[in-house]
Amino acid sequence: MNERLRAVYALMMPQAREMAGLHEYDGRVQDLSPDGVRDAVAEVVRARRAAGRLDDDHDEAHLRVFEKSLRTQYGDLELHRRDPYPHLSNLELACYDREYAPRRERARARRKHLAAWPDAVDASVSALDQVNSPVAAALLGAVRGLAAGLDADQGRREAAALAAHARLVAHLEHAAEHGDPDPRLGGKALASLMGAQEGLRVDLESLANDAALESHRLTELLTESCRALDPRRTVDELIPELLADHPDAGGVIEEAERLTAEVIAFTRDHGLAPYADGECLVGPAPASRRWSMAMMTWEAPGESDTPSWYHVTPPEPEWPAQEQEEWLTVFSRTSLPSITVHEVAPGHFAHGRALRRTRGPVRRTLHSLSFAEGWAHYVEEVCLEEGFRADDPRFAIGVALEALVRVTRLTCAIGVHTGTMDLEDATRLFMRDAHLARASAAAEARRGTFDAGYGRYTWGKLEIMRLRERAKRKWGNEFSLPRFHKSLLTLGSPPLGLLEGIFNRGK
């Protein structure tokens, strides 16, 4: 393995293990203590000087973006001191549920990983000295969920892990009660973080203007699509009825399976992704990830050809009826088709299949989240343009509703972290512009406190759409969606600042 890549992976072990499929990191935890992080950042700098440039110019630029991003995240901004999320990912055991290796091998790695929890938690508690109250409160549920399925009666290893887990929970409970009530990262820090991650100079004011224009466009799409479905009723009258039309808890998986077959067939027929092969199974998420209603766990590029999983999680039967009903609205016959396009094809599943074919470890294993989520979000509207369910306006309504949530995230991330809005302002904006109920709107606003870059869906989509327009002008009559998409995915999951690489022949 290239020395520079090894130094990068050391600062992103969970992603290297699960998203890239580098299973030499199985059973290992990242040292997120202040000294451990400081040493790992210094190693990124040292390795770059020692190992020299990569042969491929695009790959060199791609790797440099990741090196700078990690230096910014852990060195300049020291986000491991205020953000519990990397610490949660570091402890996560659900990665071993995937069938990438024989069961015994995965079980052995899981036991080794679990045995490392006490030291990892000690490191986390020593690092997390700047967690503000809103962030701690927003993540407590996910932290508690890490221990799902563990039992202290199963032996000393699990008992020690659960005791460590309790220390982490107590630490964040204290932060939730006594921490700084101000969740702001600050405009300068937010722009620095976003720019470093994508190899771009970020102007937050310009990006906020882009978000406002996109929100207006999507509102028009939603209004027109609702009018096509029922011209006699308003958007606000129609949406609750549409969201209430969903399968019951027992039918969610079956509905998602039918949609999965449908979107893969449509993607193949229209050539919307270079690869739509492989196997995509549908089922509920592992116990520790049941907080996620829908997500893709793809077969990673470094793994043998095994099934990917589209995790669709019904509500738990013991929940109150009202909570179950609110959860099920996500699986409405208006929302679930666009979600499945996003998660399966031509979205994340198809992207994962392409990553397996792209060349070199940089493109296969270093994934820009803004590109990955931007791609999956972009293809929702591509399917609308290409006629998916053209005779049913509900698909267009679902695309618009999902997009309005994503663009409002971008607006609120900028607003909350620059201090121009508070969490109540953000909640009201999600209610007004994205048509969410208050509970869902408040949850979206809280997510923005710890996931400051969650506007990445819209940002990535807009950059891909701009690139498509440039490709149309540059390629003229030789432009086609299959060509554009194949050229784009040949780059892997590139930082947004490197999308112009599609125009470099032979790269």
NUDRENPA-436009 format. One record per residue (C-alpha): residue in one letter; x, y, z. Coordinates in steps of 0.001 Angstrom, whole numbers. Example, Ala and Ser with C-alpha at 12.3 -4.5 7.8 and 13.67 -1.06 7.14 Angstrom:
+------+---------+---------+---------+
! type !      c1 !      c2 !      c3 !
+------+---------+---------+---------+
!    A !   12300 !   -4500 !    7800 !
!    S !   13670 !   -1060 !    7140 !
+------+---------+---------+---------+
END
This chain:
+------+---------+---------+---------+
! type !      c1 !      c2 !      c3 !
+------+---------+---------+---------+
!    M !       0 !       0 !       0 !
!    N !    1217 !    3489 !    -842 !
!    E !    2678 !    5179 !    2255 !
!    R !     551 !    8299 !    1802 !
!    L !   -2635 !    6273 !    1467 !
!    R !   -1801 !    4319 !    4612 !
!    A !   -1414 !    7579 !    6540 !
!    V !   -4791 !    8793 !    5246 !
!    Y !   -6541 !    5530 !    6103 !
!    A !   -5182 !    5740 !    9659 !
!    L !   -7349 !    8844 !   10143 !
!    M !  -10443 !    7275 !    8574 !
!    M !  -10359 !    3620 !    9638 !
!    P !  -14138 !    3079 !    9798 !
!    Q !  -14578 !    4355 !    6237 !
!    A !  -11580 !    2362 !    4988 !
!    R !  -12976 !    -798 !    6579 !
!    E !  -16611 !    -542 !    5519 !
!    M !  -16902 !    1822 !    2549 !
!    A !  -13653 !     844 !     850 !
!    G !  -13516 !   -2799 !    1983 !
!    L !   -9975 !   -2668 !    3365 !
!    H !  -10365 !   -5440 !    5894 !
!    E !   -6834 !   -5250 !    7223 !
!    Y !   -8501 !   -2651 !    9463 !
!    D !  -10990 !   -5181 !   10844 !
!    G !  -10842 !   -5496 !   14603 !
!    R !   -8954 !   -2213 !   14946 !
!    V !   -9966 !    1133 !   16373 !
!    Q !   -8621 !    4535 !   15481 !
!    D !   -6699 !    6362 !   18211 !
!    L !   -8846 !    9471 !   18661 !
!    S !   -7087 !   10673 !   21806 !
!    P !   -5546 !   14168 !   21496 !
!    D !   -2031 !   12710 !   21229 !
!    G !   -3123 !    9965 !   18841 !
!    V !   -4767 !   12420 !   16477 !
!    R !   -1819 !   14808 !   16648 !
!    D !     584 !   11994 !   15719 !
!    A !   -1644 !   10747 !   12887 !
!    V !   -1928 !   14240 !   11355 !
!    A !    1846 !   14624 !   11549 !
!    E !    2209 !   11258 !    9789 !
!    V !      35 !   12490 !    6884 !
!    V !    2435 !   15415 !    6449 !
!    R !    5536 !   13233 !    6815 !
!    A !    4313 !   10558 !    4392 !
!    R !    3518 !   13093 !    1706 !
!    R !    7034 !   14489 !    1861 !
!    A !    8638 !   11045 !    1958 !
!    A !    6614 !    9210 !    -707 !
!    G !    6431 !   11858 !   -3425 !
!    R !    3818 !   12351 !   -6148 !
!    L !    1598 !    9721 !   -7692 !
!    D !    2065 !    9001 !  -11398 !
!    D !   -1486 !    9977 !  -12363 !
!    D !   -2133 !   13739 !  -12091 !
!    H !   -5837 !   13345 !  -11292 !
!    D !   -5180 !   10754 !   -8600 !
!    E !   -2472 !   12972 !   -7131 !
!    A !   -4917 !   15887 !   -6912 !
!    H !   -7593 !   13594 !   -5432 !
!    L !   -5221 !   12304 !   -2734 !
!    R !   -4028 !   15837 !   -1936 !
!    V !   -7602 !   16932 !   -1280 !
!    F !   -8041 !   14138 !    1250 !
!    E !   -4728 !   14933 !    2921 !
!    K !   -5711 !   18596 !    3273 !
!    S !   -9228 !   17697 !    4427 !
!    L !   -7890 !   15523 !    7248 !
!    R !   -5376 !   18175 !    8294 !
!    T !   -8190 !   20732 !    8372 !
!    Q !  -10663 !   18503 !   10219 !
!    Y !   -8288 !   17110 !   12834 !
!    G !   -5433 !   19600 !   12848 !
!    D !   -6766 !   23101 !   12232 !
!    L !  -10351 !   22734 !   13524 !
!    E !   -9813 !   19826 !   15972 !
!    L !  -13329 !   18577 !   15337 !
!    H !  -12632 !   15359 !   17244 !
!    R !  -12894 !   17510 !   20365 !
!    R !  -16407 !   18815 !   19614 !
!    D !  -17954 !   16183 !   17349 !
!    P !  -18817 !   12750 !   18817 !
!    Y !  -19680 !   11296 !   15414 !
!    P !  -16162 !   10059 !   14461 !
!    H !  -16001 !    8424 !   17885 !
!    L !  -19312 !    6653 !   17253 !
!    S !  -18105 !    5394 !   13873 !
!    N !  -14939 !    4171 !   15538 !
!    L !  -16933 !    1900 !   17884 !
!    E !  -19511 !     705 !   15331 !
!    L !  -19820 !   -3097 !   15090 !
!    A !  -22520 !   -3350 !   12418 !
!    C !  -19836 !   -3534 !    9710 !
!    Y !  -19223 !   -7170 !   10682 !
!    D !  -22821 !   -8147 !    9906 !
!    R !  -22113 !   -7912 !    6184 !
!    E !  -21201 !  -11172 !    4451 !
!    Y !  -17872 !  -10076 !    2980 !
!    A !  -15988 !  -12979 !    4613 !
!    P !  -16743 !  -16279 !    6385 !
!    R !  -18824 !  -15890 !    9534 !
!    R !  -16058 !  -17129 !   11854 !
!    E !  -13559 !  -14635 !   10445 !
!    R !  -15993 !  -11751 !   10907 !
!    A !  -16928 !  -12914 !   14411 !
!    R !  -13249 !  -13025 !   15372 !
!    A !  -12723 !   -9476 !   14103 !
!    R !  -15832 !   -8302 !   15934 !
!    R !  -14585 !   -9778 !   19220 !
!    K !  -11227 !   -8080 !   18762 !
!    H !  -12941 !   -4778 !   17978 !
!    L !  -15202 !   -5089 !   21013 !
!    A !  -12204 !   -5827 !   23239 !
!    A !  -10737 !   -2482 !   22138 !
!    W !  -13796 !    -503 !   23263 !
!    P !  -12523 !     367 !   26754 !
!    D !   -9313 !    1947 !   25440 !
!    A !  -11176 !    3627 !   22576 !
!    V !  -13755 !    5097 !   24952 !
!    D !  -11033 !    6366 !   27287 !
!    A !   -9452 !    8111 !   24296 !
!    S !  -12814 !    9549 !   23243 !
!    V !  -13659 !   10869 !   26695 !
!    S !  -10235 !   12529 !   26908 !
!    A !  -10740 !   14158 !   23496 !
!    L !  -14375 !   15250 !   23688 !
!    D !  -13916 !   18309 !   25869 !
!    Q !  -15695 !   20834 !   23605 !
!    V !  -19002 !   19087 !   22864 !
!    N !  -21820 !   21616 !   22987 !
!    S !  -25224 !   20834 !   24427 !
!    P !  -27252 !   20658 !   21162 !
!    V !  -24741 !   18302 !   19519 !
!    A !  -24600 !   15985 !   22526 !
!    A !  -28390 !   15900 !   22794 !
!    A !  -28775 !   15205 !   19074 !
!    L !  -26392 !   12227 !   19152 !
!    L !  -27284 !   10584 !   22457 !
!    G !  -29772 !    8216 !   20828 !
!    A !  -27184 !    7020 !   18308 !
!    V !  -24585 !    6621 !   21061 !
!    R !  -26932 !    4491 !   23155 !
!    G !  -27758 !    2403 !   20086 !
!    L !  -24136 !    1317 !   19699 !
!    A !  -24647 !   -1226 !   22468 !
!    A !  -27721 !   -2853 !   20909 !
!    G !  -27454 !   -6629 !   21240 !
!    L !  -24614 !   -6606 !   23773 !
!    D !  -25119 !   -8485 !   27033 !
!    A !  -22888 !   -8238 !   30102 !
!    D !  -23788 !  -11836 !   30972 !
!    Q !  -22009 !  -13069 !   27838 !
!    G !  -18552 !  -12756 !   29362 !
!    R !  -15876 !  -10348 !   30530 !
!    R !  -15299 !   -8867 !   27088 !
!    E !  -18880 !   -7701 !   26660 !
!    A !  -19150 !   -6620 !   30278 !
!    A !  -16035 !   -4460 !   29913 !
!    A !  -17308 !   -3034 !   26628 !
!    L !  -20677 !   -2156 !   28159 !
!    A !  -19001 !    -499 !   31139 !
!    A !  -16929 !    1585 !   28719 !
!    H !  -20007 !    2406 !   26690 !
!    A !  -21744 !    3612 !   29860 !
!    R !  -18822 !    5992 !   30496 !
!    L !  -19207 !    7491 !   27037 !
!    V !  -22971 !    7842 !   27420 !
!    A !  -22508 !    9537 !   30805 !
!    H !  -19926 !   11913 !   29327 !
!    L !  -22313 !   13001 !   26573 !
!    E !  -25281 !   13174 !   28939 !
!    H !  -23280 !   15632 !   31016 !
!    A !  -22448 !   17649 !   27892 !
!    A !  -26102 !   17629 !   26850 !
!    E !  -27103 !   19057 !   30231 !
!    H !  -24200 !   21377 !   30980 !
!    G !  -22479 !   22079 !   27650 !
!    D !  -22372 !   25341 !   25739 !
!    P !  -25860 !   25968 !   24266 !
!    D !  -24360 !   27587 !   21146 !
!    P !  -23916 !   24998 !   18341 !
!    R !  -22186 !   27349 !   15884 !
!    L !  -19048 !   26190 !   14144 !
!    G !  -18578 !   29669 !   12669 !
!    G !  -18734 !   30780 !    9078 !
!    K !  -14981 !   30807 !    8522 !
!    A !  -14586 !   27300 !    9941 !
!    L !  -17554 !   25958 !    7952 !
!    A !  -16229 !   27378 !    4684 !
!    S !  -12753 !   26029 !    5458 !
!    L !  -14091 !   22559 !    6245 !
!    M !  -16341 !   22333 !    3180 !
!    G !  -13683 !   23724 !     873 !
!    A !  -10941 !   21428 !    2139 !
!    Q !  -13144 !   18357 !    1732 !
!    E !  -13920 !   19148 !   -1913 !
!    G !  -10849 !   20970 !   -3190 !
!    L !  -12775 !   24200 !   -3720 !
!    R !  -12805 !   27718 !   -2346 !
!    V !  -16220 !   28104 !    -727 !
!    D !  -18176 !   31357 !    -632 !
!    L !  -21022 !   30722 !    1811 !
!    E !  -23023 !   33743 !     660 !
!    S !  -22917 !   32570 !   -2950 !
!    L !  -23802 !   29026 !   -1897 !
!    A !  -26751 !   30308 !     152 !
!    N !  -27978 !   32220 !   -2916 !
!    D !  -27714 !   29047 !   -4997 !
!    A !  -29765 !   27233 !   -2366 !
!    A !  -32465 !   29931 !   -2423 !
!    L !  -32763 !   29727 !   -6220 !
!    E !  -32911 !   25930 !   -6115 !
!    S !  -35560 !   26001 !   -3403 !
!    H !  -37690 !   28295 !   -5569 !
!    R !  -37288 !   25994 !   -8605 !
!    L !  -38220 !   22922 !   -6596 !
!    T !  -41241 !   24633 !   -5079 !
!    E !  -42486 !   25325 !   -8592 !
!    L !  -41913 !   21668 !   -9525 !
!    L !  -43852 !   20555 !   -6466 !
!    T !  -46718 !   22962 !   -7178 !
!    E !  -46987 !   21930 !  -10838 !
!    S !  -46837 !   18231 !   -9986 !
!    C !  -49528 !   18531 !   -7316 !
!    R !  -51687 !   20444 !   -9773 !
!    A !  -51239 !   17628 !  -12317 !
!    L !  -52427 !   15130 !   -9709 !
!    D !  -55374 !   17170 !   -8408 !
!    P !  -55928 !   20718 !   -9713 !
!    R !  -58664 !   21402 !   -7159 !
!    R !  -56520 !   21133 !   -4029 !
!    T !  -53488 !   22980 !   -2675 !
!    V !  -50074 !   21482 !   -1986 !
!    D !  -50630 !   21614 !    1770 !
!    E !  -53947 !   19815 !    1410 !
!    L !  -52518 !   17047 !    -768 !
!    I !  -49241 !   16205 !     974 !
!    P !  -50610 !   14752 !    4257 !
!    E !  -52967 !   12511 !    2289 !
!    L !  -50183 !   11344 !     -22 !
!    L !  -47820 !   10569 !    2840 !
!    A !  -50543 !    8614 !    4627 !
!    D !  -50794 !    6262 !    1635 !
!    H !  -48164 !    3691 !    2556 !
!    P !  -47837 !     -54 !    3168 !
!    D !  -48244 !   -1262 !    6720 !
!    A !  -45161 !   -2223 !    8721 !
!    G !  -45329 !   -5798 !    7462 !
!    G !  -45431 !   -4687 !    3823 !
!    V !  -42558 !   -2193 !    3748 !
!    I !  -39851 !   -4710 !    2774 !
!    E !  -41967 !   -6252 !       8 !
!    E !  -42773 !   -2824 !   -1432 !
!    A !  -39084 !   -1879 !   -1392 !
!    E !  -38147 !   -5158 !   -3098 !
!    R !  -40571 !   -4463 !   -5958 !
!    L !  -39223 !    -936 !   -6345 !
!    T !  -35630 !   -2165 !   -6278 !
!    A !  -36268 !   -4457 !   -9242 !
!    E !  -38097 !   -1647 !  -11050 !
!    V !  -35387 !    1016 !  -10670 !
!    I !  -32590 !   -1378 !  -11629 !
!    A !  -34476 !   -2387 !  -14782 !
!    F !  -35133 !    1270 !  -15668 !
!    T !  -31466 !    2158 !  -15123 !
!    R !  -30346 !    -689 !  -17404 !
!    D !  -32903 !      91 !  -20103 !
!    H !  -31922 !    3768 !  -20246 !
!    G !  -28174 !    3328 !  -19754 !
!    L !  -28184 !    5710 !  -16768 !
!    A !  -25245 !    4031 !  -15031 !
!    P !  -22355 !    2129 !  -16602 !
!    Y !  -23032 !    -891 !  -14379 !
!    A !  -26263 !   -2118 !  -12784 !
!    D !  -25245 !   -5708 !  -12218 !
!    G !  -24631 !   -7598 !   -9000 !
!    E !  -27148 !   -8465 !   -6311 !
!    C !  -29030 !   -5964 !   -4176 !
!    L !  -30934 !   -7472 !   -1254 !
!    V !  -33568 !   -5657 !     788 !
!    G !  -34051 !   -5952 !    4546 !
!    P !  -34008 !   -4086 !    7866 !
!    A !  -30827 !   -2462 !    9139 !
!    P !  -28713 !   -4094 !   11864 !
!    A !  -29928 !   -3338 !   15387 !
!    S !  -27382 !    -566 !   16019 !
!    R !  -28488 !    1258 !   12867 !
!    R !  -32247 !    1053 !   13232 !
!    W !  -32276 !    4843 !   13594 !
!    S !  -31877 !    4933 !    9802 !
!    M !  -35121 !    4448 !    7898 !
!    A !  -33425 !    3733 !    4554 !
!    M !  -29758 !    3347 !    3621 !
!    M !  -27489 !    1504 !    1204 !
!    T !  -24697 !    -757 !    2442 !
!    W !  -22854 !   -1571 !    -740 !
!    E !  -20358 !   -4308 !   -1398 !
!    A !  -17175 !   -2322 !   -1066 !
!    P !  -14625 !   -1995 !   -3889 !
!    G !  -11987 !   -3993 !   -2011 !
!    E !  -14260 !   -6986 !   -1371 !
!    S !  -15153 !  -10088 !   -3340 !
!    D !  -18449 !   -9935 !   -5212 !
!    T !  -21080 !  -10314 !   -2486 !
!    P !  -24601 !   -8860 !   -2170 !
!    S !  -25227 !   -5220 !   -1311 !
!    W !  -28025 !   -4387 !    1099 !
!    Y !  -30745 !   -1792 !     737 !
!    H !  -31695 !   -1412 !    4379 !
!    V !  -35324 !    -417 !    4832 !
!    T !  -36341 !    -450 !    8467 !
!    P !  -40025 !    -638 !    9493 !
!    P !  -41073 !     839 !   12852 !
!    E !  -40778 !   -1324 !   15931 !
!    P !  -44094 !   -2969 !   16901 !
!    E !  -43871 !   -1803 !   20515 !
!    W !  -43783 !    1892 !   19527 !
!    P !  -46889 !    4028 !   20148 !
!    A !  -49266 !    4002 !   17182 !
!    Q !  -48653 !    7669 !   16358 !
!    E !  -44869 !    7189 !   16221 !
!    Q !  -45274 !    4143 !   13973 !
!    E !  -47536 !    6096 !   11626 !
!    E !  -45098 !    9021 !   11385 !
!    W !  -42208 !    6618 !   10663 !
!    L !  -44216 !    4855 !    7946 !
!    T !  -44873 !    8098 !    6050 !
!    V !  -41267 !    7842 !    4821 !
!    F !  -42328 !    4688 !    2944 !
!    S !  -45339 !    6307 !    1289 !
!    R !  -46066 !    5514 !   -2336 !
!    T !  -45053 !    9109 !   -3058 !
!    S !  -41719 !    9086 !   -1191 !
!    L !  -40353 !    5534 !   -1472 !
!    P !  -39844 !    5468 !   -5267 !
!    S !  -37479 !    8479 !   -5250 !
!    I !  -35742 !    7170 !   -2117 !
!    T !  -35161 !    3846 !   -3881 !
!    V !  -33772 !    5584 !   -6974 !
!    H !  -31391 !    7430 !   -4630 !
!    E !  -30290 !    4407 !   -2624 !
!    V !  -30291 !    1755 !   -5353 !
!    A !  -30199 !    2742 !   -9014 !
!    P !  -28921 !    4771 !  -10627 !
!    G !  -27917 !    5944 !   -7123 !
!    H !  -25653 !    4431 !   -4487 !
!    F !  -25886 !     751 !   -5464 !
!    A !  -25044 !    1496 !   -9108 !
!    H !  -22301 !    3899 !   -7997 !
!    G !  -20831 !    1148 !   -5842 !
!    R !  -20786 !   -1219 !   -8811 !
!    A !  -18878 !    1396 !  -10830 !
!    L !  -16367 !    1953 !   -8022 !
!    R !  -15398 !   -1714 !   -8279 !
!    R !  -14343 !   -1151 !  -11905 !
!    T !  -12553 !    2181 !  -11644 !
!    R !   -8802 !    2049 !  -11668 !
!    G !   -6419 !    2494 !   -8788 !
!    P !   -6827 !    2630 !   -5024 !
!    V !   -7316 !    6410 !   -4808 !
!    R !  -10421 !    6426 !   -6987 !
!    R !  -11770 !    3200 !   -5516 !
!    T !  -11292 !    3953 !   -1832 !
!    L !  -11289 !    7723 !   -1197 !
!    H !  -14891 !    8822 !   -1519 !
!    S !  -16101 !   12404 !   -1513 !
!    L !  -19384 !   12387 !     399 !
!    S !  -20563 !   15473 !   -1472 !
!    F !  -20078 !   13646 !   -4745 !
!    A !  -21557 !   10345 !   -3539 !
!    E !  -24671 !   11969 !   -2083 !
!    G !  -24809 !   14571 !   -4838 !
!    W !  -24765 !   11827 !   -7483 !
!    A !  -27550 !    9859 !   -5794 !
!    H !  -29607 !   13029 !   -5400 !
!    Y !  -28926 !   14182 !   -8979 !
!    V !  -30169 !   10912 !  -10503 !
!    E !  -33551 !   11268 !   -8781 !
!    E !  -34312 !   14145 !  -11137 !
!    V !  -32589 !   12402 !  -14047 !
!    C !  -35092 !    9551 !  -13711 !
!    L !  -37895 !   12103 !  -13716 !
!    E !  -36463 !   13675 !  -16879 !
!    E !  -36100 !   10268 !  -18520 !
!    G !  -39722 !    9288 !  -17892 !
!    F !  -39650 !    7014 !  -14855 !
!    R !  -43312 !    6549 !  -13869 !
!    A !  -44216 !    9330 !  -16267 !
!    D !  -47917 !    8577 !  -15924 !
!    D !  -47906 !    9065 !  -12136 !
!    P !  -47381 !   12644 !  -10846 !
!    R !  -46653 !   11219 !   -7395 !
!    F !  -43105 !   10378 !   -8490 !
!    A !  -42411 !   14010 !   -9396 !
!    I !  -43991 !   15105 !   -6109 !
!    G !  -41743 !   12693 !   -4211 !
!    V !  -38649 !   13942 !   -6051 !
!    A !  -39569 !   17537 !   -5234 !
!    L !  -40298 !   16811 !   -1576 !
!    E !  -37039 !   14929 !   -1041 !
!    A !  -35109 !   17687 !   -2815 !
!    L !  -36740 !   20411 !    -742 !
!    V !  -35563 !   18696 !    2445 !
!    R !  -32006 !   18511 !    1039 !
!    V !  -31854 !   22126 !    -119 !
!    T !  -33275 !   23325 !    3195 !
!    R !  -30461 !   21433 !    4914 !
!    L !  -27949 !   23503 !    2964 !
!    T !  -29702 !   26747 !    3867 !
!    C !  -29970 !   25797 !    7544 !
!    A !  -26385 !   24526 !    7833 !
!    I !  -25120 !   27888 !    6631 !
!    G !  -27619 !   29789 !    8754 !
!    V !  -27073 !   27897 !   12004 !
!    H !  -23280 !   27787 !   11797 !
!    T !  -22903 !   31439 !   10806 !
!    G !  -25356 !   32497 !   13496 !
!    T !  -28021 !   34022 !   11247 !
!    M !  -30598 !   31518 !   12497 !
!    D !  -31123 !   29409 !   15603 !
!    L !  -32559 !   25899 !   15870 !
!    E !  -36119 !   27165 !   16147 !
!    D !  -35638 !   29258 !   12980 !
!    A !  -34269 !   26185 !   11209 !
!    T !  -37176 !   24052 !   12422 !
!    R !  -39709 !   26545 !   11097 !
!    L !  -37897 !   26708 !    7751 !
!    F !  -38081 !   22913 !    7363 !
!    M !  -41786 !   23096 !    8169 !
!    R !  -42465 !   25913 !    5716 !
!    D !  -40196 !   25093 !    2761 !
!    A !  -39859 !   21300 !    3033 !
!    H !  -43406 !   20647 !    4298 !
!    L !  -42225 !   18586 !    7272 !
!    A !  -44204 !   18022 !   10449 !
!    R !  -42707 !   19751 !   13494 !
!    A !  -41106 !   16623 !   14983 !
!    S !  -39356 !   15746 !   11711 !
!    A !  -38409 !   19376 !   11101 !
!    A !  -36858 !   19650 !   14571 !
!    A !  -34901 !   16419 !   13993 !
!    E !  -33539 !   17813 !   10712 !
!    A !  -32539 !   21056 !   12428 !
!    R !  -30754 !   19135 !   15217 !
!    R !  -28851 !   17024 !   12698 !
!    G !  -27315 !   20189 !   11313 !
!    T !  -25641 !   20889 !   14658 !
!    F !  -23276 !   17897 !   14373 !
!    D !  -23366 !   17308 !   10602 !
!    A !  -22443 !   20797 !    9460 !
!    G !  -21882 !   19582 !    5901 !
!    Y !  -25290 !   17962 !    5455 !
!    G !  -26034 !   20398 !    2662 !
!    R !  -23710 !   18175 !     616 !
!    Y !  -26643 !   16520 !   -1216 !
!    T !  -27744 !   19717 !   -2916 !
!    W !  -24247 !   21124 !   -3293 !
!    G !  -23047 !   17971 !   -5034 !
!    K !  -26147 !   17790 !   -7228 !
!    L !  -25776 !   21407 !   -8372 !
!    E !  -22103 !   20919 !   -9246 !
!    I !  -22921 !   17805 !  -11281 !
!    M !  -25739 !   19631 !  -13092 !
!    R !  -23391 !   22515 !  -13943 !
!    L !  -20810 !   20032 !  -15200 !
!    R !  -23448 !   18372 !  -17380 !
!    E !  -24208 !   21695 !  -19047 !
!    R !  -20495 !   22230 !  -19716 !
!    A !  -20245 !   18713 !  -21149 !
!    K !  -23176 !   19412 !  -23481 !
!    R !  -21431 !   22524 !  -24803 !
!    K !  -18032 !   20861 !  -25061 !
!    W !  -19133 !   17546 !  -26600 !
!    G !  -21924 !   18902 !  -28774 !
!    N !  -23600 !   16167 !  -30798 !
!    E !  -21426 !   13563 !  -29094 !
!    F !  -23049 !   14251 !  -25721 !
!    S !  -25289 !   11590 !  -24205 !
!    L !  -26287 !   10805 !  -20648 !
!    P !  -24656 !    7349 !  -20760 !
!    R !  -21374 !    8914 !  -21905 !
!    F !  -21533 !   11690 !  -19317 !
!    H !  -22374 !    9332 !  -16479 !
!    K !  -19724 !    6795 !  -17418 !
!    S !  -17060 !    9515 !  -17704 !
!    L !  -18061 !   10866 !  -14323 !
!    L !  -18108 !    7533 !  -12485 !
!    T !  -14770 !    6559 !  -14032 !
!    L !  -13342 !    9155 !  -11639 !
!    G !  -14708 !    7131 !   -8707 !
!    S !  -16212 !    9442 !   -6114 !
!    P !  -14126 !   12551 !   -6811 !
!    P !  -13963 !   15759 !   -4783 !
!    L !  -16219 !   18345 !   -6400 !
!    G !  -13257 !   20512 !   -7339 !
!    L !  -11951 !   17752 !   -9630 !
!    L !  -15056 !   17052 !  -11721 !
!    E !  -13458 !   18685 !  -14757 !
!    G !  -11337 !   15542 !  -14949 !
!    I !  -13982 !   14052 !  -17231 !
!    F !  -12556 !   16221 !  -20011 !
!    N !   -9014 !   14870 !  -19679 !
!    R !   -8688 !   12107 !  -22229 !
!    G !   -7066 !    8957 !  -20987 !
!    K !   -7377 !    9968 !  -17331 !
+------+---------+---------+---------+
END
